[in-house]
Amino acid sequence: MNILYILRQKNPDDTVKKIIDEHKKTNKVTVININENKNYDEVVDLIASNDKVISW
């Protein structure tokens, strides 16, 4: 499964990091920070091409 994490914080807390690390063990995980990545065409493409999108 392909999972996309969209983060709004520059430094996610430990809980978020642990969840992402657990998902990385069995899935293909992409993490983007919406505050740093202003290429919205790329963000929309990533949302469309992943099976699951999680926003923090």
PDBQT receptor file of N, H, CA, C and O in Angstrom, charges set to zero:
ATOM      1  N   MET A   1       0.844  -1.169   0.000  1.00  0.00    +0.000 N 
ATOM      2  CA  MET A   1       0.000   0.000   0.000  1.00  0.00    +0.000 C 
ATOM      3  C   MET A   1       0.890   1.233   0.000  1.00  0.00    +0.000 C 
ATOM      4  O   MET A   1       1.920   1.264   0.674  1.00  0.00    +0.000 OA
ATOM      5  N   ASN A   2       0.493   2.244  -0.754  1.00  0.00    +0.000 N 
ATOM      6  H   ASN A   2      -0.343   2.219  -1.302  1.00  0.00    +0.000 HD
ATOM      7  CA  ASN A   2       1.201   3.519  -0.786  1.00  0.00    +0.000 C 
ATOM      8  C   ASN A   2       0.491   4.498   0.135  1.00  0.00    +0.000 C 
ATOM      9  O   ASN A   2      -0.707   4.743  -0.007  1.00  0.00    +0.000 OA
ATOM     10  N   ILE A   3       1.234   5.052   1.076  1.00  0.00    +0.000 N 
ATOM     11  H   ILE A   3       2.207   4.853   1.192  1.00  0.00    +0.000 HD
ATOM     12  CA  ILE A   3       0.663   5.980   2.050  1.00  0.00    +0.000 C 
ATOM     13  C   ILE A   3       1.372   7.312   1.927  1.00  0.00    +0.000 C 
ATOM     14  O   ILE A   3       2.601   7.368   1.887  1.00  0.00    +0.000 OA
ATOM     15  N   LEU A   4       0.600   8.385   1.866  1.00  0.00    +0.000 N 
ATOM     16  H   LEU A   4      -0.399   8.340   1.898  1.00  0.00    +0.000 HD
ATOM     17  CA  LEU A   4       1.135   9.740   1.834  1.00  0.00    +0.000 C 
ATOM     18  C   LEU A   4       0.805  10.427   3.142  1.00  0.00    +0.000 C 
ATOM     19  O   LEU A   4      -0.354  10.471   3.556  1.00  0.00    +0.000 OA
ATOM     20  N   TYR A   5       1.816  10.959   3.788  1.00  0.00    +0.000 N 
ATOM     21  H   TYR A   5       2.757  10.923   3.452  1.00  0.00    +0.000 HD
ATOM     22  CA  TYR A   5       1.628  11.787   4.985  1.00  0.00    +0.000 C 
ATOM     23  C   TYR A   5       1.838  13.225   4.595  1.00  0.00    +0.000 C 
ATOM     24  O   TYR A   5       2.875  13.580   4.033  1.00  0.00    +0.000 OA
ATOM     25  N   ILE A   6       0.855  14.060   4.891  1.00  0.00    +0.000 N 
ATOM     26  H   ILE A   6       0.013  13.772   5.347  1.00  0.00    +0.000 HD
ATOM     27  CA  ILE A   6       0.969  15.498   4.675  1.00  0.00    +0.000 C 
ATOM     28  C   ILE A   6       1.093  16.135   6.052  1.00  0.00    +0.000 C 
ATOM     29  O   ILE A   6       0.167  16.087   6.862  1.00  0.00    +0.000 OA
ATOM     30  N   LEU A   7       2.248  16.729   6.299  1.00  0.00    +0.000 N 
ATOM     31  H   LEU A   7       3.000  16.768   5.641  1.00  0.00    +0.000 HD
ATOM     32  CA  LEU A   7       2.512  17.338   7.602  1.00  0.00    +0.000 C 
ATOM     33  C   LEU A   7       2.401  18.851   7.504  1.00  0.00    +0.000 C 
ATOM     34  O   LEU A   7       2.810  19.453   6.511  1.00  0.00    +0.000 OA
ATOM     35  N   ARG A   8       1.848  19.453   8.536  1.00  0.00    +0.000 N 
ATOM     36  H   ARG A   8       1.516  18.964   9.342  1.00  0.00    +0.000 HD
ATOM     37  CA  ARG A   8       1.740  20.913   8.594  1.00  0.00    +0.000 C 
ATOM     38  C   ARG A   8       2.796  21.502   9.513  1.00  0.00    +0.000 C 
ATOM     39  O   ARG A   8       3.080  22.698   9.447  1.00  0.00    +0.000 OA
ATOM     40  N   GLN A   9       3.371  20.681  10.360  1.00  0.00    +0.000 N 
ATOM     41  H   GLN A   9       3.140  19.710  10.413  1.00  0.00    +0.000 HD
ATOM     42  CA  GLN A   9       4.396  21.155  11.296  1.00  0.00    +0.000 C 
ATOM     43  C   GLN A   9       5.777  20.853  10.740  1.00  0.00    +0.000 C 
ATOM     44  O   GLN A   9       5.977  19.841  10.069  1.00  0.00    +0.000 OA
ATOM     45  N   LYS A  10       6.719  21.727  11.020  1.00  0.00    +0.000 N 
ATOM     46  H   LYS A  10       6.556  22.549  11.565  1.00  0.00    +0.000 HD
ATOM     47  CA  LYS A  10       8.088  21.472  10.574  1.00  0.00    +0.000 C 
ATOM     48  C   LYS A  10       8.676  20.270  11.299  1.00  0.00    +0.000 C 
ATOM     49  O   LYS A  10       9.367  19.454  10.690  1.00  0.00    +0.000 OA
ATOM     50  N   ASN A  11       8.411  20.158  12.577  1.00  0.00    +0.000 N 
ATOM     51  H   ASN A  11       7.850  20.821  13.072  1.00  0.00    +0.000 HD
ATOM     52  CA  ASN A  11       8.947  19.065  13.386  1.00  0.00    +0.000 C 
ATOM     53  C   ASN A  11       7.794  18.294  14.022  1.00  0.00    +0.000 C 
ATOM     54  O   ASN A  11       7.263  18.710  15.052  1.00  0.00    +0.000 OA
ATOM     55  N   PRO A  12       7.405  17.181  13.417  1.00  0.00    +0.000 N 
ATOM     56  CA  PRO A  12       6.317  16.398  14.015  1.00  0.00    +0.000 C 
ATOM     57  C   PRO A  12       6.726  15.824  15.371  1.00  0.00    +0.000 C 
ATOM     58  O   PRO A  12       7.905  15.573  15.621  1.00  0.00    +0.000 OA
ATOM     59  N   ASP A  13       5.749  15.622  16.230  1.00  0.00    +0.000 N 
ATOM     60  H   ASP A  13       4.791  15.826  16.027  1.00  0.00    +0.000 HD
ATOM     61  CA  ASP A  13       6.060  15.086  17.557  1.00  0.00    +0.000 C 
ATOM     62  C   ASP A  13       6.414  13.602  17.463  1.00  0.00    +0.000 C 
ATOM     63  O   ASP A  13       6.303  12.985  16.403  1.00  0.00    +0.000 OA
ATOM     64  N   ASP A  14       6.835  13.057  18.578  1.00  0.00    +0.000 N 
ATOM     65  H   ASP A  14       6.925  13.558  19.438  1.00  0.00    +0.000 HD
ATOM     66  CA  ASP A  14       7.314  11.673  18.623  1.00  0.00    +0.000 C 
ATOM     67  C   ASP A  14       6.247  10.657  18.228  1.00  0.00    +0.000 C 
ATOM     68  O   ASP A  14       6.552   9.641  17.604  1.00  0.00    +0.000 OA
ATOM     69  N   THR A  15       5.002  10.931  18.590  1.00  0.00    +0.000 N 
ATOM     70  H   THR A  15       4.754  11.756  19.097  1.00  0.00    +0.000 HD
ATOM     71  CA  THR A  15       3.923  10.003  18.244  1.00  0.00    +0.000 C 
ATOM     72  C   THR A  15       3.779   9.890  16.735  1.00  0.00    +0.000 C 
ATOM     73  O   THR A  15       3.659   8.786  16.203  1.00  0.00    +0.000 OA
ATOM     74  N   VAL A  16       3.790  11.014  16.047  1.00  0.00    +0.000 N 
ATOM     75  H   VAL A  16       3.887  11.910  16.479  1.00  0.00    +0.000 HD
ATOM     76  CA  VAL A  16       3.669  11.011  14.586  1.00  0.00    +0.000 C 
ATOM     77  C   VAL A  16       4.852  10.276  13.967  1.00  0.00    +0.000 C 
ATOM     78  O   VAL A  16       4.675   9.482  13.043  1.00  0.00    +0.000 OA
ATOM     79  N   LYS A  17       6.040  10.530  14.462  1.00  0.00    +0.000 N 
ATOM     80  H   LYS A  17       6.184  11.175  15.213  1.00  0.00    +0.000 HD
ATOM     81  CA  LYS A  17       7.238   9.863  13.946  1.00  0.00    +0.000 C 
ATOM     82  C   LYS A  17       7.149   8.349  14.127  1.00  0.00    +0.000 C 
ATOM     83  O   LYS A  17       7.529   7.589  13.236  1.00  0.00    +0.000 OA
ATOM     84  N   LYS A  18       6.650   7.915  15.278  1.00  0.00    +0.000 N 
ATOM     85  H   LYS A  18       6.341   8.532  16.002  1.00  0.00    +0.000 HD
ATOM     86  CA  LYS A  18       6.514   6.478  15.541  1.00  0.00    +0.000 C 
ATOM     87  C   LYS A  18       5.503   5.832  14.606  1.00  0.00    +0.000 C 
ATOM     88  O   LYS A  18       5.734   4.731  14.105  1.00  0.00    +0.000 OA
ATOM     89  N   ILE A  19       4.389   6.508  14.370  1.00  0.00    +0.000 N 
ATOM     90  H   ILE A  19       4.202   7.402  14.777  1.00  0.00    +0.000 HD
ATOM     91  CA  ILE A  19       3.365   5.968  13.467  1.00  0.00    +0.000 C 
ATOM     92  C   ILE A  19       3.916   5.864  12.049  1.00  0.00    +0.000 C 
ATOM     93  O   ILE A  19       3.711   4.853  11.377  1.00  0.00    +0.000 OA
ATOM     94  N   ILE A  20       4.602   6.886  11.599  1.00  0.00    +0.000 N 
ATOM     95  H   ILE A  20       4.769   7.707  12.146  1.00  0.00    +0.000 HD
ATOM     96  CA  ILE A  20       5.199   6.861  10.256  1.00  0.00    +0.000 C 
ATOM     97  C   ILE A  20       6.215   5.725  10.157  1.00  0.00    +0.000 C 
ATOM     98  O   ILE A  20       6.231   4.994   9.167  1.00  0.00    +0.000 OA
ATOM     99  N   ASP A  21       7.055   5.573  11.167  1.00  0.00    +0.000 N 
ATOM    100  H   ASP A  21       7.042   6.167  11.972  1.00  0.00    +0.000 HD
ATOM    101  CA  ASP A  21       8.057   4.502  11.152  1.00  0.00    +0.000 C 
ATOM    102  C   ASP A  21       7.407   3.116  11.103  1.00  0.00    +0.000 C 
ATOM    103  O   ASP A  21       7.904   2.222  10.419  1.00  0.00    +0.000 OA
ATOM    104  N   GLU A  22       6.306   2.939  11.821  1.00  0.00    +0.000 N 
ATOM    105  H   GLU A  22       5.902   3.666  12.376  1.00  0.00    +0.000 HD
ATOM    106  CA  GLU A  22       5.598   1.656  11.793  1.00  0.00    +0.000 C 
ATOM    107  C   GLU A  22       5.021   1.381  10.397  1.00  0.00    +0.000 C 
ATOM    108  O   GLU A  22       5.102   0.260   9.896  1.00  0.00    +0.000 OA
ATOM    109  N   HIS A  23       4.450   2.395   9.787  1.00  0.00    +0.000 N 
ATOM    110  H   HIS A  23       4.385   3.306  10.193  1.00  0.00    +0.000 HD
ATOM    111  CA  HIS A  23       3.902   2.215   8.441  1.00  0.00    +0.000 C 
ATOM    112  C   HIS A  23       4.999   1.916   7.423  1.00  0.00    +0.000 C 
ATOM    113  O   HIS A  23       4.767   1.183   6.461  1.00  0.00    +0.000 OA
ATOM    114  N   LYS A  24       6.183   2.474   7.625  1.00  0.00    +0.000 N 
ATOM    115  H   LYS A  24       6.371   3.069   8.407  1.00  0.00    +0.000 HD
ATOM    116  CA  LYS A  24       7.295   2.245   6.697  1.00  0.00    +0.000 C 
ATOM    117  C   LYS A  24       7.756   0.789   6.690  1.00  0.00    +0.000 C 
ATOM    118  O   LYS A  24       8.365   0.338   5.720  1.00  0.00    +0.000 OA
ATOM    119  N   LYS A  25       7.472   0.059   7.757  1.00  0.00    +0.000 N 
ATOM    120  H   LYS A  25       6.978   0.426   8.544  1.00  0.00    +0.000 HD
ATOM    121  CA  LYS A  25       7.895  -1.339   7.838  1.00  0.00    +0.000 C 
ATOM    122  C   LYS A  25       7.167  -2.212   6.824  1.00  0.00    +0.000 C 
ATOM    123  O   LYS A  25       7.729  -3.200   6.351  1.00  0.00    +0.000 OA
ATOM    124  N   THR A  26       5.931  -1.869   6.481  1.00  0.00    +0.000 N 
ATOM    125  H   THR A  26       5.474  -1.066   6.865  1.00  0.00    +0.000 HD
ATOM    126  CA  THR A  26       5.145  -2.738   5.607  1.00  0.00    +0.000 C 
ATOM    127  C   THR A  26       4.542  -2.018   4.399  1.00  0.00    +0.000 C 
ATOM    128  O   THR A  26       3.850  -2.641   3.594  1.00  0.00    +0.000 OA
ATOM    129  N   ASN A  27       4.795  -0.720   4.265  1.00  0.00    +0.000 N 
ATOM    130  H   ASN A  27       5.357  -0.213   4.919  1.00  0.00    +0.000 HD
ATOM    131  CA  ASN A  27       4.189   0.048   3.185  1.00  0.00    +0.000 C 
ATOM    132  C   ASN A  27       5.218   0.992   2.564  1.00  0.00    +0.000 C 
ATOM    133  O   ASN A  27       6.274   1.257   3.140  1.00  0.00    +0.000 OA
ATOM    134  N   LYS A  28       4.885   1.484   1.392  1.00  0.00    +0.000 N 
ATOM    135  H   LYS A  28       4.027   1.269   0.925  1.00  0.00    +0.000 HD
ATOM    136  CA  LYS A  28       5.687   2.543   0.780  1.00  0.00    +0.000 C 
ATOM    137  C   LYS A  28       5.117   3.863   1.294  1.00  0.00    +0.000 C 
ATOM    138  O   LYS A  28       3.951   4.178   1.051  1.00  0.00    +0.000 OA
ATOM    139  N   VAL A  29       5.944   4.635   2.007  1.00  0.00    +0.000 N 
ATOM    140  H   VAL A  29       6.891   4.380   2.204  1.00  0.00    +0.000 HD
ATOM    141  CA  VAL A  29       5.485   5.856   2.661  1.00  0.00    +0.000 C 
ATOM    142  C   VAL A  29       6.192   7.063   2.064  1.00  0.00    +0.000 C 
ATOM    143  O   VAL A  29       7.411   7.070   1.895  1.00  0.00    +0.000 OA
ATOM    144  N   THR A  30       5.401   8.084   1.749  1.00  0.00    +0.000 N 
ATOM    145  H   THR A  30       4.410   8.078   1.886  1.00  0.00    +0.000 HD
ATOM    146  CA  THR A  30       5.923   9.363   1.299  1.00  0.00    +0.000 C 
ATOM    147  C   THR A  30       5.483  10.403   2.308  1.00  0.00    +0.000 C 
ATOM    148  O   THR A  30       4.323  10.425   2.720  1.00  0.00    +0.000 OA
ATOM    149  N   VAL A  31       6.413  11.271   2.711  1.00  0.00    +0.000 N 
ATOM    150  H   VAL A  31       7.356  11.253   2.376  1.00  0.00    +0.000 HD
ATOM    151  CA  VAL A  31       6.109  12.316   3.680  1.00  0.00    +0.000 C 
ATOM    152  C   VAL A  31       6.432  13.664   3.056  1.00  0.00    +0.000 C 
ATOM    153  O   VAL A  31       7.539  13.879   2.563  1.00  0.00    +0.000 OA
ATOM    154  N   ILE A  32       5.459  14.571   3.078  1.00  0.00    +0.000 N 
ATOM    155  H   ILE A  32       4.560  14.396   3.479  1.00  0.00    +0.000 HD
ATOM    156  CA  ILE A  32       5.713  15.927   2.598  1.00  0.00    +0.000 C 
ATOM    157  C   ILE A  32       5.257  16.917   3.660  1.00  0.00    +0.000 C 
ATOM    158  O   ILE A  32       4.307  16.667   4.401  1.00  0.00    +0.000 OA
ATOM    159  N   ASN A  33       5.945  18.024   3.715  1.00  0.00    +0.000 N 
ATOM    160  H   ASN A  33       6.717  18.227   3.113  1.00  0.00    +0.000 HD
ATOM    161  CA  ASN A  33       5.562  19.107   4.610  1.00  0.00    +0.000 C 
ATOM    162  C   ASN A  33       4.911  20.179   3.747  1.00  0.00    +0.000 C 
ATOM    163  O   ASN A  33       5.560  20.760   2.878  1.00  0.00    +0.000 OA
ATOM    164  N   ILE A  34       3.651  20.437   3.983  1.00  0.00    +0.000 N 
ATOM    165  H   ILE A  34       3.123  19.965   4.689  1.00  0.00    +0.000 HD
ATOM    166  CA  ILE A  34       2.892  21.353   3.151  1.00  0.00    +0.000 C 
ATOM    167  C   ILE A  34       3.386  22.791   3.294  1.00  0.00    +0.000 C 
ATOM    168  O   ILE A  34       3.176  23.605   2.395  1.00  0.00    +0.000 OA
ATOM    169  N   ASN A  35       4.037  23.114   4.408  1.00  0.00    +0.000 N 
ATOM    170  H   ASN A  35       4.208  22.453   5.138  1.00  0.00    +0.000 HD
ATOM    171  CA  ASN A  35       4.576  24.461   4.588  1.00  0.00    +0.000 C 
ATOM    172  C   ASN A  35       5.863  24.672   3.809  1.00  0.00    +0.000 C 
ATOM    173  O   ASN A  35       6.186  25.801   3.441  1.00  0.00    +0.000 OA
ATOM    174  N   GLU A  36       6.598  23.605   3.555  1.00  0.00    +0.000 N 
ATOM    175  H   GLU A  36       6.336  22.687   3.854  1.00  0.00    +0.000 HD
ATOM    176  CA  GLU A  36       7.850  23.703   2.824  1.00  0.00    +0.000 C 
ATOM    177  C   GLU A  36       7.675  23.427   1.334  1.00  0.00    +0.000 C 
ATOM    178  O   GLU A  36       8.389  24.000   0.511  1.00  0.00    +0.000 OA
ATOM    179  N   ASN A  37       6.735  22.558   0.981  1.00  0.00    +0.000 N 
ATOM    180  H   ASN A  37       6.155  22.092   1.649  1.00  0.00    +0.000 HD
ATOM    181  CA  ASN A  37       6.513  22.186  -0.409  1.00  0.00    +0.000 C 
ATOM    182  C   ASN A  37       5.327  22.984  -0.944  1.00  0.00    +0.000 C 
ATOM    183  O   ASN A  37       4.174  22.649  -0.673  1.00  0.00    +0.000 OA
ATOM    184  N   LYS A  38       5.610  24.026  -1.694  1.00  0.00    +0.000 N 
ATOM    185  H   LYS A  38       6.546  24.298  -1.915  1.00  0.00    +0.000 HD
ATOM    186  CA  LYS A  38       4.542  24.871  -2.248  1.00  0.00    +0.000 C 
ATOM    187  C   LYS A  38       4.197  24.497  -3.687  1.00  0.00    +0.000 C 
ATOM    188  O   LYS A  38       3.456  25.219  -4.354  1.00  0.00    +0.000 OA
ATOM    189  N   ASN A  39       4.728  23.374  -4.168  1.00  0.00    +0.000 N 
ATOM    190  H   ASN A  39       5.330  22.787  -3.626  1.00  0.00    +0.000 HD
ATOM    191  CA  ASN A  39       4.412  22.895  -5.504  1.00  0.00    +0.000 C 
ATOM    192  C   ASN A  39       3.110  22.108  -5.420  1.00  0.00    +0.000 C 
ATOM    193  O   ASN A  39       3.120  20.887  -5.270  1.00  0.00    +0.000 OA
ATOM    194  N   TYR A  40       1.998  22.815  -5.518  1.00  0.00    +0.000 N 
ATOM    195  H   TYR A  40       1.989  23.807  -5.640  1.00  0.00    +0.000 HD
ATOM    196  CA  TYR A  40       0.700  22.192  -5.292  1.00  0.00    +0.000 C 
ATOM    197  C   TYR A  40       0.317  21.197  -6.384  1.00  0.00    +0.000 C 
ATOM    198  O   TYR A  40      -0.451  20.269  -6.129  1.00  0.00    +0.000 OA
ATOM    199  N   ASP A  41       0.838  21.376  -7.591  1.00  0.00    +0.000 N 
ATOM    200  H   ASP A  41       1.461  22.129  -7.799  1.00  0.00    +0.000 HD
ATOM    201  CA  ASP A  41       0.595  20.376  -8.629  1.00  0.00    +0.000 C 
ATOM    202  C   ASP A  41       1.175  19.028  -8.207  1.00  0.00    +0.000 C 
ATOM    203  O   ASP A  41       0.545  17.988  -8.399  1.00  0.00    +0.000 OA
ATOM    204  N   GLU A  42       2.374  19.051  -7.634  1.00  0.00    +0.000 N 
ATOM    205  H   GLU A  42       2.886  19.896  -7.478  1.00  0.00    +0.000 HD
ATOM    206  CA  GLU A  42       3.007  17.819  -7.156  1.00  0.00    +0.000 C 
ATOM    207  C   GLU A  42       2.214  17.222  -5.997  1.00  0.00    +0.000 C 
ATOM    208  O   GLU A  42       2.032  16.007  -5.924  1.00  0.00    +0.000 OA
ATOM    209  N   VAL A  43       1.747  18.072  -5.101  1.00  0.00    +0.000 N 
ATOM    210  H   VAL A  43       1.895  19.059  -5.160  1.00  0.00    +0.000 HD
ATOM    211  CA  VAL A  43       0.977  17.602  -3.944  1.00  0.00    +0.000 C 
ATOM    212  C   VAL A  43      -0.311  16.922  -4.411  1.00  0.00    +0.000 C 
ATOM    213  O   VAL A  43      -0.668  15.857  -3.908  1.00  0.00    +0.000 OA
ATOM    214  N   VAL A  44      -1.000  17.529  -5.359  1.00  0.00    +0.000 N 
ATOM    215  H   VAL A  44      -0.710  18.394  -5.767  1.00  0.00    +0.000 HD
ATOM    216  CA  VAL A  44      -2.242  16.940  -5.881  1.00  0.00    +0.000 C 
ATOM    217  C   VAL A  44      -1.948  15.614  -6.568  1.00  0.00    +0.000 C 
ATOM    218  O   VAL A  44      -2.698  14.652  -6.401  1.00  0.00    +0.000 OA
ATOM    219  N   ASP A  45      -0.863  15.553  -7.341  1.00  0.00    +0.000 N 
ATOM    220  H   ASP A  45      -0.254  16.335  -7.476  1.00  0.00    +0.000 HD
ATOM    221  CA  ASP A  45      -0.483  14.293  -7.996  1.00  0.00    +0.000 C 
ATOM    222  C   ASP A  45      -0.194  13.200  -6.966  1.00  0.00    +0.000 C 
ATOM    223  O   ASP A  45      -0.587  12.047  -7.147  1.00  0.00    +0.000 OA
ATOM    224  N   LEU A  46       0.496  13.571  -5.883  1.00  0.00    +0.000 N 
ATOM    225  H   LEU A  46       0.815  14.507  -5.736  1.00  0.00    +0.000 HD
ATOM    226  CA  LEU A  46       0.796  12.597  -4.837  1.00  0.00    +0.000 C 
ATOM    227  C   LEU A  46      -0.480  12.106  -4.157  1.00  0.00    +0.000 C 
ATOM    228  O   LEU A  46      -0.614  10.918  -3.862  1.00  0.00    +0.000 OA
ATOM    229  N   ILE A  47      -1.406  13.013  -3.913  1.00  0.00    +0.000 N 
ATOM    230  H   ILE A  47      -1.297  13.978  -4.153  1.00  0.00    +0.000 HD
ATOM    231  CA  ILE A  47      -2.671  12.618  -3.291  1.00  0.00    +0.000 C 
ATOM    232  C   ILE A  47      -3.410  11.629  -4.189  1.00  0.00    +0.000 C 
ATOM    233  O   ILE A  47      -3.948  10.631  -3.709  1.00  0.00    +0.000 OA
ATOM    234  N   ALA A  48      -3.434  11.905  -5.487  1.00  0.00    +0.000 N 
ATOM    235  H   ALA A  48      -2.997  12.715  -5.877  1.00  0.00    +0.000 HD
ATOM    236  CA  ALA A  48      -4.150  11.046  -6.423  1.00  0.00    +0.000 C 
ATOM    237  C   ALA A  48      -3.480   9.683  -6.619  1.00  0.00    +0.000 C 
ATOM    238  O   ALA A  48      -4.153   8.695  -6.911  1.00  0.00    +0.000 OA
ATOM    239  N   SER A  49      -2.154   9.634  -6.459  1.00  0.00    +0.000 N 
ATOM    240  H   SER A  49      -1.608  10.437  -6.221  1.00  0.00    +0.000 HD
ATOM    241  CA  SER A  49      -1.444   8.394  -6.767  1.00  0.00    +0.000 C 
ATOM    242  C   SER A  49      -1.218   7.486  -5.561  1.00  0.00    +0.000 C 
ATOM    243  O   SER A  49      -0.681   6.389  -5.716  1.00  0.00    +0.000 OA
ATOM    244  N   ASN A  50      -1.612   7.914  -4.372  1.00  0.00    +0.000 N 
ATOM    245  H   ASN A  50      -2.049   8.805  -4.246  1.00  0.00    +0.000 HD
ATOM    246  CA  ASN A  50      -1.438   7.087  -3.187  1.00  0.00    +0.000 C 
ATOM    247  C   ASN A  50      -2.761   6.449  -2.778  1.00  0.00    +0.000 C 
ATOM    248  O   ASN A  50      -3.840   6.982  -3.038  1.00  0.00    +0.000 OA
ATOM    249  N   ASP A  51      -2.644   5.292  -2.132  1.00  0.00    +0.000 N 
ATOM    250  H   ASP A  51      -1.768   4.859  -1.921  1.00  0.00    +0.000 HD
ATOM    251  CA  ASP A  51      -3.831   4.560  -1.687  1.00  0.00    +0.000 C 
ATOM    252  C   ASP A  51      -4.474   5.201  -0.459  1.00  0.00    +0.000 C 
ATOM    253  O   ASP A  51      -5.692   5.159  -0.284  1.00  0.00    +0.000 OA
ATOM    254  N   LYS A  52      -3.639   5.788   0.380  1.00  0.00    +0.000 N 
ATOM    255  H   LYS A  52      -2.650   5.822   0.238  1.00  0.00    +0.000 HD
ATOM    256  CA  LYS A  52      -4.131   6.378   1.628  1.00  0.00    +0.000 C 
ATOM    257  C   LYS A  52      -3.395   7.701   1.846  1.00  0.00    +0.000 C 
ATOM    258  O   LYS A  52      -2.193   7.796   1.597  1.00  0.00    +0.000 OA
ATOM    259  N   VAL A  53      -4.117   8.714   2.308  1.00  0.00    +0.000 N 
ATOM    260  H   VAL A  53      -5.093   8.636   2.510  1.00  0.00    +0.000 HD
ATOM    261  CA  VAL A  53      -3.530  10.020   2.612  1.00  0.00    +0.000 C 
ATOM    262  C   VAL A  53      -3.873  10.356   4.048  1.00  0.00    +0.000 C 
ATOM    263  O   VAL A  53      -5.034  10.311   4.455  1.00  0.00    +0.000 OA
ATOM    264  N   ILE A  54      -2.842  10.696   4.813  1.00  0.00    +0.000 N 
ATOM    265  H   ILE A  54      -1.899  10.733   4.483  1.00  0.00    +0.000 HD
ATOM    266  CA  ILE A  54      -3.020  11.043   6.222  1.00  0.00    +0.000 C 
ATOM    267  C   ILE A  54      -2.429  12.421   6.445  1.00  0.00    +0.000 C 
ATOM    268  O   ILE A  54      -1.284  12.679   6.076  1.00  0.00    +0.000 OA
ATOM    269  N   SER A  55      -3.202  13.298   7.043  1.00  0.00    +0.000 N 
ATOM    270  H   SER A  55      -4.132  13.088   7.343  1.00  0.00    +0.000 HD
ATOM    271  CA  SER A  55      -2.762  14.676   7.297  1.00  0.00    +0.000 C 
ATOM    272  C   SER A  55      -2.612  14.885   8.792  1.00  0.00    +0.000 C 
ATOM    273  O   SER A  55      -3.481  14.507   9.579  1.00  0.00    +0.000 OA
ATOM    274  N   TRP A  56      -1.495  15.493   9.171  1.00  0.00    +0.000 N 
ATOM    275  H   TRP A  56      -0.789  15.799   8.532  1.00  0.00    +0.000 HD
ATOM    276  CA  TRP A  56      -1.234  15.804  10.575  1.00  0.00    +0.000 C 
ATOM    277  C   TRP A  56      -1.049  17.281  10.710  1.00  0.00    +0.000 C 
ATOM    278  O   TRP A  56      -0.816  17.776  11.813  1.00  0.00    +0.000 OA
TER     279      TRP A  56
